Amino acid sequence: MQFGPALPESNFLNHAEDLALLLETLPHRLDLVDSALAWRPEHRRQALASAAGHRDRVRLDRLASEIDRQASSAQDAVREAVRAGKLDLLWPIAALARSEIRPVIAKARDAIARSAPPEETRTEHVAPDEPHAPLARSA
């Protein structure tokens, strides 16, 4: 099996998950505050283009906007907590990343998976004496 470059929609959602991870880690790693505050949403046009129909694109755009809104709110909360010296507020921010941002990312992943055209099933012939032959054929 060969792996190619990640699809644009995967890059978009992985980028959002990076922020969620940063926010969840902040209470333990204050050195990541600048990284969390420097995070910016990725352009989502390519991710939305993969959606099969208009309804799917609208749903994905709505979910992507929700991710961006939540990310911006979380960054504002981190900025304010650090400015005020109330670092104990990073704990509830981390909890919100887990309970609010990650579920929206999961919904977006699900929406992308549902909107993608089904993969064509490949039927490759593998000879039984080849090292990667399926178990049923090699028995």
Residue frames as qw, qx, qy, qz and C-alpha x, y, z in Angstrom:
[[0.000, 0.890, 0.456, 0.000, 0.00, 0.00, 0.00],
 [0.423, 0.211, -0.001, 0.881, 1.36, 3.37, -0.96],
 [0.137, -0.780, -0.448, 0.415, 0.50, 6.55, 0.86],
 [0.358, 0.573, 0.249, 0.694, 0.13, 9.77, -1.05],
 [0.069, 0.184, -0.261, 0.945, -0.08, 13.34, 0.18],
 [0.086, 0.427, 0.740, -0.513, -2.89, 14.15, 2.57],
 [0.117, 0.651, 0.613, 0.433, -6.12, 15.38, 1.05],
 [0.041, 0.438, -0.065, 0.896, -6.90, 19.12, 1.49],
 [0.616, -0.577, -0.203, -0.496, -9.83, 18.36, 3.78],
 [0.849, -0.304, -0.322, 0.289, -7.57, 16.27, 6.01],
 [0.458, 0.199, -0.190, 0.845, -5.03, 19.09, 6.15],
 [0.249, -0.553, -0.094, -0.790, -7.75, 21.55, 7.07],
 [0.771, -0.537, -0.196, -0.282, -9.12, 19.42, 9.90],
 [0.813, -0.104, -0.300, 0.488, -5.68, 18.32, 11.11],
 [0.236, 0.395, -0.143, 0.876, -4.78, 22.01, 11.38],
 [0.510, -0.574, -0.076, -0.636, -7.88, 22.59, 13.53],
 [0.897, -0.347, -0.268, 0.050, -6.98, 19.59, 15.67],
 [0.583, 0.231, -0.314, 0.713, -3.53, 21.10, 16.19],
 [0.158, -0.505, 0.157, -0.834, -5.16, 24.07, 17.92],
 [0.799, -0.451, -0.170, -0.360, -7.40, 21.82, 20.02],
 [0.869, -0.088, -0.324, 0.362, -4.31, 19.90, 21.14],
 [0.320, 0.371, -0.261, 0.832, -2.45, 23.12, 21.92],
 [0.423, -0.535, 0.028, -0.730, -5.36, 24.40, 24.00],
 [0.898, -0.348, -0.231, -0.140, -5.67, 21.10, 25.86],
 [0.802, 0.041, -0.290, 0.520, -1.94, 21.13, 26.61],
 [0.106, 0.730, -0.108, 0.667, -1.64, 24.77, 27.71],
 [0.619, -0.731, 0.079, -0.278, -2.27, 24.21, 31.44],
 [0.916, -0.271, 0.142, 0.261, 0.71, 21.82, 31.45],
 [0.647, 0.066, 0.263, 0.712, 2.93, 23.69, 28.98],
 [0.025, 0.884, 0.205, -0.418, 2.82, 27.45, 29.26],
 [0.279, -0.432, 0.506, 0.693, 5.58, 27.66, 26.66],
 [0.258, 0.315, 0.799, 0.442, 2.90, 26.84, 24.04],
 [0.125, 0.738, 0.421, -0.512, 0.87, 30.00, 24.66],
 [0.079, 0.589, -0.343, -0.727, 2.52, 31.85, 21.76],
 [0.030, -0.022, 0.895, 0.446, 1.86, 28.93, 19.42],
 [0.104, 0.558, 0.811, -0.141, -1.80, 28.80, 20.43],
 [0.104, 0.781, 0.209, -0.579, -2.16, 32.53, 19.90],
 [0.001, -0.485, 0.551, 0.679, -0.33, 32.45, 16.56],
 [0.327, 0.242, 0.897, 0.173, -2.65, 29.76, 15.13],
 [0.367, 0.353, -0.105, -0.854, -4.76, 31.00, 12.22],
 [0.778, 0.311, 0.481, -0.259, -7.53, 29.18, 10.36],
 [0.342, -0.128, 0.715, 0.595, -6.50, 27.56, 7.11],
 [0.433, 0.268, -0.283, -0.813, -8.18, 28.51, 3.90],
 [0.542, 0.065, 0.796, -0.263, -10.97, 26.00, 3.52],
 [0.588, 0.490, -0.195, -0.614, -11.93, 26.36, -0.15],
 [0.393, 0.340, -0.830, -0.203, -10.10, 23.17, -1.18],
 [0.121, 0.019, 0.919, -0.375, -11.57, 21.21, 1.72],
 [0.508, 0.402, 0.421, -0.635, -15.09, 22.27, 0.81],
 [0.473, 0.477, -0.479, -0.566, -14.51, 21.58, -2.89],
 [0.104, 0.166, -0.979, -0.057, -14.25, 17.87, -2.13],
 [0.439, 0.250, 0.657, -0.559, -17.87, 17.77, -0.97],
 [0.295, 0.236, 0.843, 0.382, -20.03, 16.03, -3.52],
 [0.037, 0.687, 0.608, 0.397, -23.05, 18.34, -3.53],
 [0.033, -0.616, 0.016, -0.787, -24.21, 21.80, -2.63],
 [0.702, -0.630, -0.141, -0.301, -25.91, 20.64, 0.58],
 [0.876, -0.217, -0.168, 0.397, -22.68, 18.96, 1.74],
 [0.449, 0.355, -0.083, 0.816, -20.62, 22.07, 0.96],
 [0.307, -0.686, -0.056, -0.658, -23.06, 24.28, 2.89],
 [0.835, -0.529, -0.141, -0.051, -22.92, 21.92, 5.89],
 [0.802, -0.030, -0.123, 0.584, -19.13, 21.76, 5.79],
 [0.210, 0.537, -0.029, 0.816, -18.86, 25.52, 5.45],
 [0.537, -0.702, -0.085, -0.459, -21.13, 25.94, 8.48],
 [0.894, -0.389, -0.107, 0.198, -19.01, 23.48, 10.51],
 [0.648, 0.221, -0.074, 0.725, -15.77, 25.14, 9.37],
 [0.068, -0.673, -0.007, -0.736, -17.15, 28.55, 10.38],
 [0.739, -0.633, -0.095, -0.211, -18.06, 27.10, 13.78],
 [0.860, -0.130, -0.112, 0.480, -14.52, 25.75, 14.21],
 [0.387, 0.438, -0.033, 0.811, -13.07, 29.14, 13.28],
 [0.357, -0.723, -0.070, -0.588, -15.45, 30.96, 15.68],
 [0.848, -0.520, -0.100, 0.023, -14.64, 28.61, 18.55],
 [0.771, 0.085, -0.095, 0.624, -10.92, 28.86, 17.84],
 [0.151, 0.587, -0.022, 0.795, -11.03, 32.65, 17.86],
 [0.581, -0.697, -0.068, -0.415, -13.02, 32.68, 21.13],
 [0.906, -0.322, -0.112, 0.252, -10.58, 30.26, 22.74],
 [0.596, 0.279, -0.083, 0.748, -7.61, 32.35, 21.63],
 [0.146, -0.699, -0.008, -0.700, -9.26, 35.47, 23.05],
 [0.775, -0.603, -0.083, -0.170, -9.81, 33.65, 26.35],
 [0.854, -0.087, -0.103, 0.502, -6.17, 32.49, 26.44],
 [0.339, 0.512, -0.033, 0.789, -4.95, 36.00, 25.61],
 [0.387, -0.719, -0.020, -0.576, -7.08, 37.50, 28.40],
 [0.881, -0.455, -0.116, 0.055, -6.08, 34.85, 30.96],
 [0.752, 0.074, -0.090, 0.648, -2.39, 35.43, 30.25],
 [0.124, 0.616, 0.012, 0.778, -2.77, 39.22, 30.22],
 [0.546, -0.684, -0.002, -0.485, -4.57, 39.15, 33.59],
 [0.083, 0.474, -0.806, 0.345, -2.12, 36.63, 35.03],
 [0.739, -0.109, 0.414, -0.520, -4.96, 34.18, 35.74],
 [0.281, 0.379, -0.837, -0.277, -3.29, 31.07, 34.38],
 [0.313, 0.081, 0.890, -0.321, -5.67, 28.83, 36.33],
 [0.600, 0.494, 0.182, -0.602, -8.28, 29.80, 33.69],
 [0.301, 0.452, -0.737, -0.403, -6.33, 27.75, 31.14],
 [0.203, 0.012, 0.967, -0.156, -7.87, 24.60, 32.67],
 [0.503, 0.519, 0.546, -0.424, -11.47, 25.45, 31.72],
 [0.409, 0.675, -0.337, -0.513, -10.25, 26.60, 28.31],
 [0.050, 0.318, -0.930, -0.175, -8.62, 23.20, 27.82],
 [0.341, 0.256, 0.858, -0.286, -11.84, 21.50, 28.88],
 [0.499, 0.649, 0.187, -0.543, -13.83, 23.59, 26.38],
 [0.260, 0.545, -0.668, -0.435, -11.44, 22.61, 23.59],
 [0.069, -0.065, 0.995, 0.000, -12.17, 18.98, 24.43],
 [0.274, 0.430, 0.790, -0.340, -15.91, 19.36, 24.85],
 [0.386, 0.760, 0.241, -0.464, -16.71, 21.94, 22.15],
 [0.241, 0.701, -0.490, -0.458, -14.03, 22.22, 19.48],
 [0.150, -0.244, 0.942, 0.174, -13.21, 18.52, 19.06],
 [0.471, 0.395, 0.762, -0.206, -16.85, 17.47, 18.57],
 [0.457, 0.780, 0.033, -0.426, -17.27, 20.02, 15.76],
 [0.086, 0.589, -0.733, -0.330, -14.08, 18.75, 14.14],
 [0.323, 0.017, 0.946, -0.017, -15.47, 15.20, 14.41],
 [0.516, 0.619, 0.479, -0.348, -18.75, 16.31, 12.80],
 [0.335, 0.777, -0.321, -0.426, -16.79, 17.93, 9.97],
 [0.101, -0.367, 0.902, 0.205, -14.74, 14.73, 9.46],
 [0.432, 0.293, 0.837, -0.166, -17.98, 12.75, 9.36],
 [0.471, 0.746, 0.192, -0.429, -19.56, 15.18, 6.90],
 [0.188, 0.669, -0.602, -0.393, -16.51, 14.94, 4.63],
 [0.225, -0.141, 0.961, 0.075, -16.55, 11.15, 4.79],
 [0.467, 0.477, 0.694, -0.270, -20.27, 11.03, 3.96],
 [0.416, 0.797, 0.024, -0.438, -19.96, 13.48, 1.09],
 [0.059, -0.540, 0.735, 0.405, -17.02, 11.77, -0.60],
 [0.802, 0.255, -0.330, -0.428, -17.87, 9.49, -3.49],
 [0.900, -0.293, 0.318, -0.043, -17.41, 5.81, -2.57],
 [0.116, -0.613, 0.712, 0.321, -14.02, 4.41, -3.43],
 [0.799, 0.305, -0.393, -0.337, -13.92, 1.98, -6.26],
 [0.833, -0.360, 0.418, -0.033, -13.25, -1.50, -5.05],
 [0.299, 0.660, -0.655, -0.217, -10.05, -2.81, -6.46],
 [0.965, -0.067, 0.239, -0.088, -9.70, -6.44, -7.36],
 [0.200, 0.733, -0.643, -0.098, -6.08, -7.26, -7.74],
 [0.975, 0.025, -0.219, -0.034, -4.91, -10.73, -8.44],
 [0.196, -0.735, 0.629, -0.162, -2.22, -11.85, -6.04],
 [0.744, 0.202, -0.634, -0.060, -0.54, -15.16, -6.66],
 [0.829, -0.537, -0.124, -0.096, -0.48, -17.49, -3.61],
 [0.840, -0.071, -0.135, 0.520, 3.31, -17.70, -3.63],
 [0.203, 0.661, -0.087, 0.718, 3.74, -13.93, -3.35],
 [0.324, -0.027, -0.656, 0.681, 4.70, -12.70, 0.14],
 [0.237, 0.083, 0.293, -0.923, 1.64, -10.43, 0.48],
 [0.359, -0.220, -0.775, -0.471, -0.98, -12.91, -0.63],
 [0.585, -0.402, 0.102, -0.697, -4.25, -12.77, 1.31],
 [0.357, -0.293, 0.830, -0.312, -4.56, -15.42, 4.01],
 [0.801, 0.249, 0.368, -0.401, -7.49, -17.12, 2.33],
 [0.739, 0.606, -0.264, -0.132, -5.45, -17.72, -0.80],
 [0.215, 0.623, -0.729, 0.185, -2.28, -18.82, 0.96],
 [0.605, -0.267, 0.639, -0.393, -3.95, -21.50, 3.06]]
